[in-house]
Amino acid sequence: MLSTFSTSAAQGESHGFSAWEDTVCRTYVPVRCVRSVERPFSAHLKVQELGLSQLSRIESSAMSYARMADDIRLDSCDDLQFCLMLEGALHVRQAGRQASLKPGDMGLYDASRPFELDFPSDYRALVVKLPRALLATRLAAPERLSARLLPGDARLGALASSMIREAAALGDMAGGQVTHRLSTSLADILALALEVELLGSEPLTGRHAQLLQRVKSYMLEHLADAQLDVTAIAEAHHIAPRTLNRLFAADGTTAIRWLWQQRLAASHKALTEGQVRQVAEAALSFGFSDFSHFSRSFKKAFGVQPHTLVRSPH
């Protein structure tokens, strides 16, 4: 579904700016809006829903936005917002960090913490608003990457930029099932780009990399085992649980988080591809014995209840 807003529809400039403030706070998160220059103000916004995520194209005169501690106390929204600059510049400040974005660059900011956004000149941007759970299942502690520059000319940055632009170009053409899958795919590539380009951690090499791969293969082969835990996995490979934890820490995650993500991803794939016909079958096939817990975790990760993906028999 698409929705649009333009200050040109408002009666008078002061009404236009007031309407813009209301629109920004409803669309994104409550913030303080300040005009950067004293000249005629104009702004345009187009918003499209992508499953539980949201993609918007924003065009505005120079502006500054600030989310303060008082705003957070009034509205505890903890969405993550990812901005791709098309024209103009953005200075984003959060958690003691500052990043300056030029056209093509991207940056993340976290609605659960105070932030400041300064657009010193007219600008155009694409903004992806993601539920924290959607990104957190793919990237450990995404808030640590807020207010950091993801260059548009970086290899994975360019891939993420291209995907955001293509998603925006779809407009209202895609149906609900397509937009849901697009939303999860977009979260996948954004998490990968942030992790690889910003964390810059060196991958495991040699025997440690081989051991981690063996452990992951073992876990994938035993997804249906609801009793699989750190101790069982470590014992199967004749290593200490601490060693197992260090292997996954070097990979940017934990053993249980990785296992949980694989189980959810496998159940999602089985449902969307019609490999299973019932939610209970998807849950049991991938190590979930508590169906209610499975449904809640699935909804948190993918934005939909698992039963909505069950294919009807022909």
PyMOL commands that set and color helices and strands:
alter all, ss='L'
color gray80, all
select helices_A, chain A and resi 7-9+13-27+69-74+132-136+142-145+155-170+176-199+206-221+230-236+241-250+255-272+279-285+291-302+306-309
alter helices_A, ss='H'
color red, helices_A
select strands_A, chain A and resi 2-6+32-35+43-50+53-60+63-67+80-87+90-94+97-101+106-110+115-119+123-130+149-150
alter strands_A, ss='S'
color yellow, strands_A
deselect
rebuild
show_as cartoon
